[in-house]
């Protein structure tokens, strides 16, 4: 819970500084926003590791193959990266690039989920026989 307050404080301070810098140097304001995002991601690395460990435990306890969970993890990672990248592009005034990032993210998410979709299809075909 403390982490959310620290992250929020970091982001608000970064946003205020970027707002001040935006008038004189929009490029520096964007770089400051990127640095704040990187700092937040580094700050959350420990929590993310703990979450991934829990998900591994859940996967092991379920008795299902770990190969079925990997596409879910990858898709969640793609969604987070695309959301951040699209927002940064929009903040830079490049909505067309943001749309391209989102389209690429959708295609990549579908691609990494193919093994899971194949497993579901195989299960359905097996049940219909």
N, CA, C and O atoms as a GROMACS GRO file, in nm:
protein
  516
    1UNK      N    1   0.082  -0.119   0.000
    1UNK     CA    2   0.000   0.000   0.000
    1UNK      C    3   0.087   0.126   0.000
    1UNK      O    4   0.053   0.225  -0.064
    2UNK      N    5   0.199   0.120   0.072
    2UNK     CA    6   0.289   0.234   0.074
    2UNK      C    7   0.344   0.262  -0.065
    2UNK      O    8   0.368   0.377  -0.102
    3UNK      N    9   0.364   0.156  -0.142
    3UNK     CA   10   0.422   0.171  -0.274
    3UNK      C   11   0.336   0.258  -0.365
    3UNK      O   12   0.387   0.338  -0.443
    4UNK      N   13   0.204   0.241  -0.355
    4UNK     CA   14   0.116   0.319  -0.443
    4UNK      C   15   0.127   0.468  -0.411
    4UNK      O   16   0.119   0.551  -0.502
    5UNK      N   17   0.146   0.503  -0.284
    5UNK     CA   18   0.163   0.644  -0.249
    5UNK      C   19   0.296   0.696  -0.300
    5UNK      O   20   0.304   0.809  -0.348
    6UNK      N   21   0.400   0.615  -0.288
    6UNK     CA   22   0.531   0.657  -0.336
    6UNK      C   23   0.532   0.673  -0.488
    6UNK      O   24   0.586   0.770  -0.541
    7UNK      N   25   0.472   0.579  -0.558
    7UNK     CA   26   0.465   0.587  -0.705
    7UNK      C   27   0.382   0.707  -0.747
    7UNK      O   28   0.419   0.780  -0.839
    8UNK      N   29   0.269   0.726  -0.681
    8UNK     CA   30   0.185   0.841  -0.714
    8UNK      C   31   0.259   0.972  -0.691
    8UNK      O   32   0.252   1.063  -0.774
    9UNK      N   33   0.329   0.983  -0.579
    9UNK     CA   34   0.406   1.103  -0.551
    9UNK      C   35   0.513   1.128  -0.657
    9UNK      O   36   0.531   1.240  -0.704
   10UNK      N   37   0.585   1.021  -0.693
   10UNK     CA   38   0.688   1.033  -0.796
   10UNK      C   39   0.628   1.080  -0.929
   10UNK      O   40   0.684   1.166  -0.997
   11UNK      N   41   0.515   1.023  -0.965
   11UNK     CA   42   0.452   1.059  -1.092
   11UNK      C   43   0.397   1.202  -1.090
   11UNK      O   44   0.408   1.273  -1.190
   12UNK      N   45   0.339   1.243  -0.980
   12UNK     CA   46   0.287   1.380  -0.971
   12UNK      C   47   0.400   1.480  -0.977
   12UNK      O   48   0.390   1.582  -1.047
   13UNK      N   49   0.508   1.454  -0.906
   13UNK     CA   50   0.624   1.544  -0.912
   13UNK      C   51   0.681   1.547  -1.053
   13UNK      O   52   0.714   1.654  -1.105
   14UNK      N   53   0.693   1.430  -1.116
   14UNK     CA   54   0.742   1.424  -1.254
   14UNK      C   55   0.652   1.499  -1.350
   14UNK      O   56   0.700   1.568  -1.439
   15UNK      N   57   0.521   1.486  -1.331
   15UNK     CA   58   0.426   1.556  -1.418
   15UNK      C   59   0.435   1.708  -1.400
   15UNK      O   60   0.430   1.783  -1.497
   16UNK      N   61   0.447   1.751  -1.276
   16UNK     CA   62   0.459   1.895  -1.250
   16UNK      C   63   0.588   1.952  -1.310
   16UNK      O   64   0.587   2.060  -1.371
   17UNK      N   65   0.698   1.879  -1.291
   17UNK     CA   66   0.824   1.925  -1.350
   17UNK      C   67   0.817   1.926  -1.502
   17UNK      O   68   0.867   2.018  -1.567
   18UNK      N   69   0.753   1.823  -1.559
   18UNK     CA   70   0.739   1.818  -1.705
   18UNK      C   71   0.653   1.934  -1.755
   18UNK      O   72   0.680   1.991  -1.861
   19UNK      N   73   0.551   1.968  -1.679
   19UNK     CA   74   0.465   2.079  -1.716
   19UNK      C   75   0.542   2.210  -1.719
   19UNK      O   76   0.524   2.293  -1.808
   20UNK      N   77   0.629   2.230  -1.620
   20UNK     CA   78   0.712   2.350  -1.616
   20UNK      C   79   0.810   2.352  -1.733
   20UNK      O   80   0.830   2.455  -1.797
   21UNK      N   81   0.870   2.236  -1.761
   21UNK     CA   82   0.968   2.228  -1.870
   21UNK      C   83   0.905   2.234  -2.009
   21UNK      O   84   0.971   2.276  -2.104
   22UNK      N   85   0.779   2.194  -2.021
   22UNK     CA   86   0.714   2.184  -2.151
   22UNK      C   87   0.711   2.316  -2.226
   22UNK      O   88   0.722   2.319  -2.348
   23UNK      N   89   0.696   2.426  -2.153
   23UNK     CA   90   0.690   2.558  -2.218
   23UNK      C   91   0.822   2.592  -2.286
   23UNK      O   92   0.822   2.643  -2.398
   24UNK      N   93   0.932   2.565  -2.219
   24UNK     CA   94   1.062   2.601  -2.274
   24UNK      C   95   1.124   2.493  -2.361
   24UNK      O   96   1.190   2.523  -2.460
   25UNK      N   97   1.104   2.368  -2.323
   25UNK     CA   98   1.168   2.259  -2.395
   25UNK      C   99   1.080   2.132  -2.389
   25UNK      O  100   1.093   2.052  -2.297
   26UNK      N  101   0.992   2.116  -2.486
   26UNK     CA  102   0.902   2.000  -2.486
   26UNK      C  103   0.978   1.867  -2.492
   26UNK      O  104   0.931   1.765  -2.440
   27UNK      N  105   1.095   1.868  -2.556
   27UNK     CA  106   1.173   1.745  -2.565
   27UNK      C  107   1.222   1.700  -2.427
   27UNK      O  108   1.216   1.582  -2.394
   28UNK      N  109   1.269   1.796  -2.349
   28UNK     CA  110   1.315   1.763  -2.213
   28UNK      C  111   1.198   1.717  -2.125
   28UNK      O  112   1.215   1.630  -2.039
   29UNK      N  113   1.082   1.775  -2.147
   29UNK     CA  114   0.964   1.734  -2.070
   29UNK      C  115   0.930   1.588  -2.100
   29UNK      O  116   0.896   1.512  -2.009
   30UNK      N  117   0.939   1.549  -2.226
   30UNK     CA  118   0.911   1.410  -2.263
   30UNK      C  119   1.017   1.317  -2.204
   30UNK      O  120   0.984   1.209  -2.155
   31UNK      N  121   1.143   1.358  -2.209
   31UNK     CA  122   1.249   1.277  -2.149
   31UNK      C  123   1.231   1.263  -1.998
   31UNK      O  124   1.258   1.157  -1.942
   32UNK      N  125   1.186   1.368  -1.934
   32UNK     CA  126   1.158   1.361  -1.791
   32UNK      C  127   1.046   1.262  -1.762
   32UNK      O  128   1.053   1.184  -1.667
   33UNK      N  129   0.942   1.265  -1.844
   33UNK     CA  130   0.832   1.170  -1.828
   33UNK      C  131   0.881   1.027  -1.847
   33UNK      O  132   0.842   0.937  -1.772
   34UNK      N  133   0.966   1.005  -1.946
   34UNK     CA  134   1.022   0.871  -1.969
   34UNK      C  135   1.108   0.826  -1.850
   34UNK      O  136   1.104   0.710  -1.811
   35UNK      N  137   1.185   0.919  -1.795
   35UNK     CA  138   1.267   0.886  -1.679
   35UNK      C  139   1.180   0.850  -1.559
   35UNK      O  140   1.213   0.758  -1.484
   36UNK      N  141   1.069   0.921  -1.541
   36UNK     CA  142   0.978   0.890  -1.431
   36UNK      C  143   0.916   0.752  -1.450
   36UNK      O  144   0.901   0.676  -1.354
   37UNK      N  145   0.880   0.719  -1.573
   37UNK     CA  146   0.824   0.586  -1.601
   37UNK      C  147   0.927   0.478  -1.571
   37UNK      O  148   0.895   0.377  -1.509
   38UNK      N  149   1.051   0.500  -1.614
   38UNK     CA  150   1.157   0.403  -1.588
   38UNK      C  151   1.180   0.387  -1.437
   38UNK      O  152   1.201   0.275  -1.389
   39UNK      N  153   1.178   0.497  -1.364
   39UNK     CA  154   1.197   0.490  -1.219
   39UNK      C  155   1.084   0.411  -1.152
   39UNK      O  156   1.109   0.333  -1.060
   40UNK      N  157   0.962   0.432  -1.197
   40UNK     CA  158   0.848   0.358  -1.141
   40UNK      C  159   0.863   0.209  -1.170
   40UNK      O  160   0.839   0.126  -1.082
   41UNK      N  161   0.901   0.175  -1.293
   41UNK     CA  162   0.918   0.034  -1.328
   41UNK      C  163   1.027  -0.032  -1.246
   41UNK      O  164   1.012  -0.146  -1.201
   42UNK      N  165   1.137   0.038  -1.226
   42UNK     CA  166   1.244  -0.015  -1.140
   42UNK      C  167   1.197  -0.030  -0.996
   42UNK      O  168   1.232  -0.127  -0.929
   43UNK      N  169   1.120   0.065  -0.950
   43UNK     CA  170   1.069   0.061  -0.814
   43UNK      C  171   0.976  -0.058  -0.793
   43UNK      O  172   0.974  -0.119  -0.686
   44UNK      N  173   0.899  -0.091  -0.896
   44UNK     CA  174   0.801  -0.199  -0.886
   44UNK      C  175   0.857  -0.336  -0.922
   44UNK      O  176   0.785  -0.435  -0.917
   45UNK      N  177   0.983  -0.344  -0.957
   45UNK     CA  178   1.042  -0.472  -1.000
   45UNK      C  179   1.032  -0.578  -0.890
   45UNK      O  180   1.002  -0.694  -0.920
   46UNK      N  181   1.055  -0.540  -0.766
   46UNK     CA  182   1.045  -0.636  -0.657
   46UNK      C  183   0.904  -0.689  -0.640
   46UNK      O  184   0.884  -0.809  -0.621
   47UNK      N  185   0.806  -0.600  -0.646
   47UNK     CA  186   0.666  -0.641  -0.632
   47UNK      C  187   0.625  -0.730  -0.750
   47UNK      O  188   0.550  -0.825  -0.732
   48UNK      N  189   0.674  -0.697  -0.868
   48UNK     CA  190   0.643  -0.778  -0.984
   48UNK      C  191   0.702  -0.918  -0.971
   48UNK      O  192   0.638  -1.016  -1.009
   49UNK      N  193   0.823  -0.928  -0.918
   49UNK     CA  194   0.884  -1.058  -0.895
   49UNK      C  195   0.803  -1.142  -0.797
   49UNK      O  196   0.786  -1.263  -0.816
   50UNK      N  197   0.753  -1.078  -0.692
   50UNK     CA  198   0.670  -1.147  -0.593
   50UNK      C  199   0.540  -1.196  -0.656
   50UNK      O  200   0.494  -1.307  -0.628
   51UNK      N  201   0.480  -1.113  -0.741
   51UNK     CA  202   0.357  -1.152  -0.809
   51UNK      C  203   0.380  -1.269  -0.904
   51UNK      O  204   0.299  -1.361  -0.909
   52UNK      N  205   0.490  -1.266  -0.978
   52UNK     CA  206   0.521  -1.376  -1.070
   52UNK      C  207   0.545  -1.506  -0.994
   52UNK      O  208   0.505  -1.614  -1.039
   53UNK      N  209   0.609  -1.497  -0.880
   53UNK     CA  210   0.632  -1.616  -0.797
   53UNK      C  211   0.499  -1.676  -0.750
   53UNK      O  212   0.481  -1.798  -0.750
   54UNK      N  213   0.407  -1.590  -0.710
   54UNK     CA  214   0.275  -1.638  -0.668
   54UNK      C  215   0.203  -1.706  -0.784
   54UNK      O  216   0.142  -1.811  -0.767
   55UNK      N  217   0.211  -1.646  -0.902
   55UNK     CA  218   0.146  -1.706  -1.018
   55UNK      C  219   0.208  -1.841  -1.053
   55UNK      O  220   0.138  -1.932  -1.096
   56UNK      N  221   0.338  -1.855  -1.034
   56UNK     CA  222   0.403  -1.985  -1.055
   56UNK      C  223   0.350  -2.088  -0.955
   56UNK      O  224   0.326  -2.203  -0.991
   57UNK      N  225   0.334  -2.046  -0.830
   57UNK     CA  226   0.280  -2.136  -0.728
   57UNK      C  227   0.138  -2.180  -0.762
   57UNK      O  228   0.104  -2.298  -0.747
   58UNK      N  229   0.057  -2.087  -0.809
   58UNK     CA  230  -0.080  -2.120  -0.848
   58UNK      C  231  -0.079  -2.219  -0.964
   58UNK      O  232  -0.156  -2.315  -0.966
   59UNK      N  233   0.009  -2.194  -1.060
   59UNK     CA  234   0.020  -2.285  -1.174
   59UNK      C  235   0.063  -2.424  -1.133
   59UNK      O  236   0.011  -2.523  -1.183
   60UNK      N  237   0.159  -2.432  -1.041
   60UNK     CA  238   0.207  -2.562  -0.995
   60UNK      C  239   0.099  -2.634  -0.915
   60UNK      O  240   0.083  -2.756  -0.927
   61UNK      N  241   0.023  -2.561  -0.833
   61UNK     CA  242  -0.081  -2.621  -0.752
   61UNK      C  243  -0.199  -2.668  -0.837
   61UNK      O  244  -0.271  -2.760  -0.798
   62UNK      N  245  -0.219  -2.606  -0.952
   62UNK     CA  246  -0.333  -2.643  -1.037
   62UNK      C  247  -0.311  -2.775  -1.109
   62UNK      O  248  -0.406  -2.840  -1.152
   63UNK      N  249  -0.185  -2.814  -1.123
   63UNK     CA  250  -0.156  -2.938  -1.194
   63UNK      C  251  -0.153  -2.923  -1.345
   63UNK      O  252  -0.128  -3.020  -1.417
   64UNK      N  253  -0.178  -2.803  -1.394
   64UNK     CA  254  -0.175  -2.779  -1.538
   64UNK      C  255  -0.032  -2.752  -1.583
   64UNK      O  256   0.053  -2.711  -1.504
   65UNK      N  257  -0.007  -2.775  -1.709
   65UNK     CA  258   0.125  -2.750  -1.765
   65UNK      C  259   0.158  -2.602  -1.757
   65UNK      O  260   0.074  -2.516  -1.782
   66UNK      N  261   0.284  -2.574  -1.723
   66UNK     CA  262   0.327  -2.434  -1.716
   66UNK      C  263   0.322  -2.368  -1.854
   66UNK      O  264   0.309  -2.246  -1.864
   67UNK      N  265   0.331  -2.448  -1.958
   67UNK     CA  266   0.325  -2.394  -2.094
   67UNK      C  267   0.192  -2.325  -2.123
   67UNK      O  268   0.185  -2.239  -2.210
   68UNK      N  269   0.087  -2.362  -2.050
   68UNK     CA  270  -0.043  -2.298  -2.071
   68UNK      C  271  -0.049  -2.160  -2.007
   68UNK      O  272  -0.128  -2.076  -2.049
   69UNK      N  273   0.034  -2.134  -1.906
   69UNK     CA  274   0.031  -2.006  -1.836
   69UNK      C  275   0.124  -1.902  -1.900
   69UNK      O  276   0.101  -1.782  -1.886
   70UNK      N  277   0.225  -1.947  -1.969
   70UNK     CA  278   0.322  -1.855  -2.028
   70UNK      C  279   0.257  -1.756  -2.124
   70UNK      O  280   0.289  -1.637  -2.117
   71UNK      N  281   0.165  -1.798  -2.213
   71UNK     CA  282   0.100  -1.699  -2.300
   71UNK      C  283   0.020  -1.594  -2.222
   71UNK      O  284   0.011  -1.479  -2.264
   72UNK      N  285  -0.036  -1.633  -2.109
   72UNK     CA  286  -0.110  -1.535  -2.028
   72UNK      C  287  -0.016  -1.430  -1.972
   72UNK      O  288  -0.047  -1.311  -1.972
   73UNK      N  289   0.100  -1.474  -1.923
   73UNK     CA  290   0.198  -1.379  -1.869
   73UNK      C  291   0.248  -1.284  -1.979
   73UNK      O  292   0.258  -1.163  -1.959
   74UNK      N  293   0.277  -1.343  -2.094
   74UNK     CA  294   0.328  -1.260  -2.204
   74UNK      C  295   0.223  -1.159  -2.250
   74UNK      O  296   0.256  -1.044  -2.277
   75UNK      N  297   0.098  -1.202  -2.258
   75UNK     CA  298  -0.008  -1.112  -2.302
   75UNK      C  299  -0.026  -0.998  -2.202
   75UNK      O  300  -0.046  -0.883  -2.242
   76UNK      N  301  -0.020  -1.028  -2.074
   76UNK     CA  302  -0.032  -0.922  -1.972
   76UNK      C  303   0.085  -0.824  -1.984
   76UNK      O  304   0.066  -0.703  -1.973
   77UNK      N  305   0.205  -0.875  -2.007
   77UNK     CA  306   0.322  -0.788  -2.025
   77UNK      C  307   0.308  -0.700  -2.148
   77UNK      O  308   0.340  -0.581  -2.145
   78UNK      N  309   0.259  -0.759  -2.257
   78UNK     CA  310   0.238  -0.682  -2.380
   78UNK      C  311   0.137  -0.571  -2.354
   78UNK      O  312   0.156  -0.458  -2.398
   79UNK      N  313   0.029  -0.603  -2.284
   79UNK     CA  314  -0.074  -0.503  -2.256
   79UNK      C  315  -0.018  -0.386  -2.176
   79UNK      O  316  -0.051  -0.270  -2.204
   80UNK      N  317   0.064  -0.415  -2.077
   80UNK     CA  318   0.123  -0.308  -1.995
   80UNK      C  319   0.217  -0.220  -2.078
   80UNK      O  320   0.213  -0.097  -2.067
   81UNK      N  321   0.300  -0.283  -2.159
   81UNK     CA  322   0.395  -0.207  -2.241
   81UNK      C  323   0.321  -0.121  -2.344
   81UNK      O  324   0.357  -0.006  -2.365
   82UNK      N  325   0.219  -0.178  -2.406
   82UNK     CA  326   0.143  -0.104  -2.508
   82UNK      C  327   0.068   0.013  -2.446
   82UNK      O  328   0.063   0.122  -2.504
   83UNK      N  329   0.011  -0.008  -2.328
   83UNK     CA  330  -0.060   0.101  -2.262
   83UNK      C  331   0.036   0.217  -2.232
   83UNK      O  332   0.003   0.333  -2.257
   84UNK      N  333   0.152   0.185  -2.177
   84UNK     CA  334   0.250   0.290  -2.146
   84UNK      C  335   0.302   0.356  -2.274
   84UNK      O  336   0.310   0.478  -2.282
   85UNK      N  337   0.337   0.275  -2.372
   85UNK     CA  338   0.390   0.330  -2.498
   85UNK      C  339   0.288   0.416  -2.571
   85UNK      O  340   0.322   0.523  -2.622
   86UNK      N  341   0.164   0.370  -2.576
   86UNK     CA  342   0.059   0.448  -2.641
   86UNK      C  343   0.034   0.580  -2.570
   86UNK      O  344   0.014   0.683  -2.635
   87UNK      N  345   0.034   0.576  -2.439
   87UNK     CA  346   0.013   0.700  -2.363
   87UNK      C  347   0.128   0.798  -2.384
   87UNK      O  348   0.105   0.918  -2.398
   88UNK      N  349   0.250   0.747  -2.387
   88UNK     CA  350   0.365   0.836  -2.411
   88UNK      C  351   0.358   0.898  -2.550
   88UNK      O  352   0.388   1.016  -2.568
   89UNK      N  353   0.318   0.819  -2.649
   89UNK     CA  354   0.304   0.874  -2.784
   89UNK      C  355   0.196   0.982  -2.789
   89UNK      O  356   0.214   1.086  -2.852
   90UNK      N  357   0.083   0.957  -2.722
   90UNK     CA  358  -0.023   1.057  -2.718
   90UNK      C  359   0.023   1.184  -2.647
   90UNK      O  360  -0.008   1.295  -2.690
   91UNK      N  361   0.099   1.167  -2.538
   91UNK     CA  362   0.150   1.284  -2.466
   91UNK      C  363   0.245   1.365  -2.552
   91UNK      O  364   0.256   1.487  -2.537
   92UNK      N  365   0.314   1.297  -2.643
   92UNK     CA  366   0.405   1.367  -2.734
   92UNK      C  367   0.330   1.426  -2.854
   92UNK      O  368   0.391   1.487  -2.942
   93UNK      N  369   0.197   1.407  -2.858
   93UNK     CA  370   0.117   1.461  -2.967
   93UNK      C  371   0.116   1.374  -3.090
   93UNK      O  372   0.080   1.421  -3.198
   94UNK      N  373   0.152   1.249  -3.077
   94UNK     CA  374   0.159   1.157  -3.191
   94UNK      C  375   0.052   1.048  -3.177
   94UNK      O  376   0.083   0.934  -3.143
   95UNK      N  377  -0.072   1.084  -3.204
   95UNK     CA  378  -0.181   0.988  -3.188
   95UNK      C  379  -0.174   0.877  -3.293
   95UNK      O  380  -0.217   0.765  -3.267
   96UNK      N  381  -0.121   0.907  -3.411
   96UNK     CA  382  -0.108   0.804  -3.514
   96UNK      C  383  -0.007   0.697  -3.469
   96UNK      O  384  -0.030   0.578  -3.490
   97UNK      N  385   0.102   0.741  -3.408
   97UNK     CA  386   0.200   0.644  -3.356
   97UNK      C  387   0.141   0.564  -3.242
   97UNK      O  388   0.169   0.444  -3.228
   98UNK      N  389   0.060   0.628  -3.159
   98UNK     CA  390  -0.006   0.556  -3.048
   98UNK      C  391  -0.097   0.447  -3.104
   98UNK      O  392  -0.101   0.337  -3.050
   99UNK      N  393  -0.170   0.478  -3.210
   99UNK     CA  394  -0.256   0.378  -3.272
   99UNK      C  395  -0.174   0.263  -3.331
   99UNK      O  396  -0.215   0.148  -3.325
  100UNK      N  397  -0.060   0.296  -3.389
  100UNK     CA  398   0.027   0.192  -3.444
  100UNK      C  399   0.081   0.102  -3.333
  100UNK      O  400   0.089  -0.020  -3.351
  101UNK      N  401   0.118   0.161  -3.220
  101UNK     CA  402   0.166   0.082  -3.106
  101UNK      C  403   0.055  -0.012  -3.058
  101UNK      O  404   0.080  -0.129  -3.030
  102UNK      N  405  -0.067   0.040  -3.048
  102UNK     CA  406  -0.179  -0.041  -3.001
  102UNK      C  407  -0.212  -0.154  -3.099
  102UNK      O  408  -0.243  -0.265  -3.057
  103UNK      N  409  -0.204  -0.126  -3.229
  103UNK     CA  410  -0.229  -0.229  -3.329
  103UNK      C  411  -0.122  -0.337  -3.322
  103UNK      O  412  -0.152  -0.456  -3.327
  104UNK      N  413   0.003  -0.295  -3.311
  104UNK     CA  414   0.112  -0.392  -3.299
  104UNK      C  415   0.098  -0.475  -3.172
  104UNK      O  416   0.126  -0.594  -3.173
  105UNK      N  417   0.056  -0.412  -3.064
  105UNK     CA  418   0.035  -0.485  -2.940
  105UNK      C  419  -0.075  -0.589  -2.952
  105UNK      O  420  -0.063  -0.699  -2.898
  106UNK      N  421  -0.181  -0.555  -3.022
  106UNK     CA  422  -0.290  -0.650  -3.044
  106UNK      C  423  -0.243  -0.770  -3.123
  106UNK      O  424  -0.273  -0.884  -3.088
  107UNK      N  425  -0.169  -0.745  -3.230
  107UNK     CA  426  -0.118  -0.854  -3.312
  107UNK      C  427  -0.022  -0.941  -3.231
  107UNK      O  428  -0.030  -1.064  -3.237
  108UNK      N  429   0.066  -0.879  -3.155
  108UNK     CA  430   0.161  -0.956  -3.074
  108UNK      C  431   0.090  -1.037  -2.966
  108UNK      O  432   0.128  -1.151  -2.939
  109UNK      N  433  -0.011  -0.980  -2.904
  109UNK     CA  434  -0.087  -1.052  -2.802
  109UNK      C  435  -0.156  -1.174  -2.863
  109UNK      O  436  -0.159  -1.281  -2.802
  110UNK      N  437  -0.210  -1.158  -2.981
  110UNK     CA  438  -0.273  -1.272  -3.048
  110UNK      C  439  -0.169  -1.378  -3.084
  110UNK      O  440  -0.195  -1.498  -3.071
  111UNK      N  441  -0.053  -1.334  -3.129
  111UNK     CA  442   0.052  -1.430  -3.165
  111UNK      C  443   0.101  -1.510  -3.045
  111UNK      O  444   0.119  -1.632  -3.055
  112UNK      N  445   0.122  -1.445  -2.931
  112UNK     CA  446   0.172  -1.519  -2.816
  112UNK      C  447   0.064  -1.607  -2.754
  112UNK      O  448   0.095  -1.700  -2.680
  113UNK      N  449  -0.062  -1.578  -2.784
  113UNK     CA  450  -0.170  -1.662  -2.730
  113UNK      C  451  -0.203  -1.781  -2.818
  113UNK      O  452  -0.287  -1.863  -2.782
  114UNK      N  453  -0.138  -1.792  -2.934
  114UNK     CA  454  -0.166  -1.904  -3.024
  114UNK      C  455  -0.147  -2.041  -2.959
  114UNK      O  456  -0.231  -2.128  -2.980
  115UNK      N  457  -0.041  -2.066  -2.881
  115UNK     CA  458  -0.030  -2.198  -2.818
  115UNK      C  459  -0.148  -2.230  -2.726
  115UNK      O  460  -0.194  -2.344  -2.721
  116UNK      N  461  -0.196  -2.130  -2.655
  116UNK     CA  462  -0.310  -2.151  -2.567
  116UNK      C  463  -0.437  -2.178  -2.650
  116UNK      O  464  -0.516  -2.266  -2.616
  117UNK      N  465  -0.455  -2.103  -2.756
  117UNK     CA  466  -0.570  -2.125  -2.843
  117UNK      C  467  -0.566  -2.263  -2.909
  117UNK      O  468  -0.668  -2.329  -2.924
  118UNK      N  469  -0.446  -2.306  -2.947
  118UNK     CA  470  -0.431  -2.440  -3.005
  118UNK      C  471  -0.465  -2.548  -2.903
  118UNK      O  472  -0.529  -2.648  -2.937
  119UNK      N  473  -0.423  -2.528  -2.779
  119UNK     CA  474  -0.453  -2.626  -2.674
  119UNK      C  475  -0.603  -2.634  -2.648
  119UNK      O  476  -0.657  -2.743  -2.629
  120UNK      N  477  -0.670  -2.520  -2.647
  120UNK     CA  478  -0.815  -2.518  -2.628
  120UNK      C  479  -0.884  -2.586  -2.746
  120UNK      O  480  -0.978  -2.664  -2.726
  121UNK      N  481  -0.839  -2.559  -2.867
  121UNK     CA  482  -0.898  -2.623  -2.986
  121UNK      C  483  -0.878  -2.774  -2.981
  121UNK      O  484  -0.970  -2.850  -3.012
  122UNK      N  485  -0.759  -2.818  -2.943
  122UNK     CA  486  -0.733  -2.962  -2.934
  122UNK      C  487  -0.823  -3.027  -2.828
  122UNK      O  488  -0.873  -3.137  -2.849
  123UNK      N  489  -0.844  -2.958  -2.717
  123UNK     CA  490  -0.932  -3.010  -2.613
  123UNK      C  491  -1.076  -3.020  -2.663
  123UNK      O  492  -1.144  -3.119  -2.637
  124UNK      N  493  -1.120  -2.918  -2.733
  124UNK     CA  494  -1.256  -2.921  -2.788
  124UNK      C  495  -1.273  -3.031  -2.891
  124UNK      O  496  -1.375  -3.100  -2.892
  125UNK      N  497  -1.174  -3.049  -2.976
  125UNK     CA  498  -1.182  -3.156  -3.076
  125UNK      C  499  -1.182  -3.294  -3.009
  125UNK      O  500  -1.250  -3.386  -3.054
  126UNK      N  501  -1.108  -3.305  -2.902
  126UNK     CA  502  -1.102  -3.432  -2.827
  126UNK      C  503  -1.237  -3.461  -2.760
  126UNK      O  504  -1.280  -3.576  -2.755
  127UNK      N  505  -1.302  -3.357  -2.711
  127UNK     CA  506  -1.430  -3.376  -2.645
  127UNK      C  507  -1.542  -3.409  -2.744
  127UNK      O  508  -1.638  -3.478  -2.708
  128UNK      N  509  -1.530  -3.362  -2.866
  128UNK     CA  510  -1.634  -3.390  -2.964
  128UNK      C  511  -1.622  -3.528  -3.026
  128UNK      O  512  -1.714  -3.572  -3.095
  129UNK      N  513  -1.512  -3.597  -3.004
  129UNK     CA  514  -1.494  -3.731  -3.060
  129UNK      C  515  -1.559  -3.836  -2.978
  129UNK      O  516  -1.553  -3.954  -3.011
   0.00000   0.00000   0.00000
